[in-house]
Amino acid sequence: MSEFLIYALVAAALFAICLHGIITRRHILRKILALNMMGSAVFLLLITIAERNQVDGVADPVPHAMVLTGIVVAVSATAFALALARRYHAQTGHTELHDEDGST
Amino acid sequence: MSLAGIWVILIPLICGLAAFAVGGRSARVIGLIGAGLTFLLSGLLVLHVWQSGVWIYQLGGWDVPLGISLRADGLSAFLIGMTGAVGLGISLYAVRYFEDEDEALTPDPSPDPSAPLRTGAGRGGTEVWLPGTSYWPLWMLLWASLNVLFLSNDIFNLYVGLELLTLASVALIILQREQAAIVAGLRYLLAAFLGSMAYLLGVALIYADAGVLDLGLLADAELTGTATQVAGGLMAVGLLLKAALFPLHFWLPAAHSSAPAPVSAALSALVVKGAFYLLIRLWFEVFESAGTVSVEQMIGALGAVAIVVGSFQAIRQARLKLMIAYSTVAQVGYLFIMIPLAGSFGDPEASWRFEAWTGGLYHALSHGFAKASMFLAAGVLLSALGHDRVWHLAGSASRFPVIYLSFGIAGMSLMGLPPSAGFVGKWLMLRSAVESGQWWWVVILLVGGLLTAGYVAIVLSQAIQHDVEEHTEPHPVPKLMTVMVFALAAMSLLLGLRAAEPLELLEIGAPFQTLMSMVED
């Protein structure tokens, strides 16, 4: 098994675990964490691709640029989601998403 | 004029930042200037594409594949034009809407520090939270990200545009800081980020396979490998989640109905179309050779279920805004019927493909105007009557004749009755379905029209009833708001009377170029 394949499979597994987490976990913080990790899984794959695409021992810079931009996007998105979750918690005291009629 | 495509992104961005920096009541002025300029620039861009064909711009002078390019063909120009016109209408409405809201929240101008502040849901103690001040920067950001989405020609850049769009949308939903809106906003945020992540994984896989990110180069590469198929599946599911196609629509009704009226209008009329646009762009250009009839039929079937389930849900709703939101779920279904019709079913050279393509997009256009008008109408009723319960609207037609007239016209366009724009879209799709022999879509298109008539009729029949139980005098509504509701509804009618030019615009750079001559004959 090539090195590329190992890393790619790890990324895929991580993505799948996070998908499972988002769907099954009820706590908002866990859902946000799972989304954040999902981003990391994609970044891992991109870095792996950069390594595979190297020319003369220099890794492909395009995926690196994508990861950098992706991290910026992920940080702002996570911060926004966390702020929103905090406001929700402050207003309702809940850590899980409830509608006003009590259903989740 | 050829730089209109850049300014159409930069102007709302600059005005949004300026409105944020200035804050207070001047934010409104800046926002309004931004809306006016963006509208004009959108018009210029449409004109430019109309006259000189596809517009391409290499950002910073770096050529593809090293740089990122902006590109406007007929499809992009069509949707930017729609966004410009609907956006201007929503902006003018929002000026008076938030003025009203903010006035109700601001303490009396006579400085009396002991007077209790009517801060609503604000938590900041003495600080008064004014939704209107935050509305303008966010709305400008939303508009800019929509234009980025329609113009960008780089799949990673499109990912950034999608995320910006989500952030702006969610921030706008929770503008009033009510609990229902926060729950809806959080749910929307989680769903939309999940969609973005699936899309991003697709981008990574495509890059692994093709080594380029530019849409044009990807289209030329004619990818068919397994990685591309997996990427296509991931991107499609992610975008379907964002476009709220059944059964991935669970977040939409609450999010669209709990937002303030100008935001609901923008979300239903424009934001959903952003994800839809990207999906068809990818589907018919990048994944064209990887698509199969069975997958396309399945997406169409989901659209059909969305039409039936969404319409029935809309009929069942007791609150007007929820009814309109479920109507969006149903109308999104129509858009996706386009995929099996324009897809790989039957003869690849057939002219029905282009008919389905233009029909679906014309439906998107008419839905943009009609749905914006409906949500804005619901906003007028909500602020005038203090509620939007459908069964308590009895007799209100005499007090809001223009509002209900507009609601009726917009409803007509959603049903697809001639001579509205919705009719043009539906007619083209029907023709395409008949010509291609996919008669099952004919059935669903017609049944959908009847179901739409159901919920529009419920509202109108309630409104024209005579037994008025006058409890309270309705709160006066600024005239400009009513005018905008009517203007948007009128546009959804007028575009049906003059459809030749918009349809011709769609031919420019369409992925069905071989058919152009055939259709014109």
Boltz contact constraints between the chains, C-beta under 6 A:
constraints:
  - contact:
      token1: [A, 22]
      token2: [B, 194]
      max_distance: 6.0
  - contact:
      token1: [A, 31]
      token2: [B, 190]
      max_distance: 6.0
  - contact:
      token1: [A, 35]
      token2: [B, 193]
      max_distance: 6.0
  - contact:
      token1: [A, 38]
      token2: [B, 197]
      max_distance: 6.0
  - contact:
      token1: [A, 42]
      token2: [B, 200]
      max_distance: 6.0
  - contact:
      token1: [A, 42]
      token2: [B, 201]
      max_distance: 6.0
  - contact:
      token1: [A, 42]
      token2: [B, 204]
      max_distance: 6.0
  - contact:
      token1: [A, 45]
      token2: [B, 204]
      max_distance: 6.0
  - contact:
      token1: [A, 46]
      token2: [B, 204]
      max_distance: 6.0
  - contact:
      token1: [A, 49]
      token2: [B, 208]
      max_distance: 6.0
  - contact:
      token1: [A, 66]
      token2: [B, 156]
      max_distance: 6.0
  - contact:
      token1: [A, 73]
      token2: [B, 163]
      max_distance: 6.0
  - contact:
      token1: [A, 80]
      token2: [B, 167]
      max_distance: 6.0
  - contact:
      token1: [A, 81]
      token2: [B, 189]
      max_distance: 6.0
  - contact:
      token1: [A, 84]
      token2: [B, 186]
      max_distance: 6.0
  - contact:
      token1: [A, 88]
      token2: [B, 182]
      max_distance: 6.0
  - contact:
      token1: [A, 91]
      token2: [B, 179]
      max_distance: 6.0
  - contact:
      token1: [A, 97]
      token2: [B, 183]
      max_distance: 6.0
  - contact:
      token1: [A, 100]
      token2: [B, 180]
      max_distance: 6.0
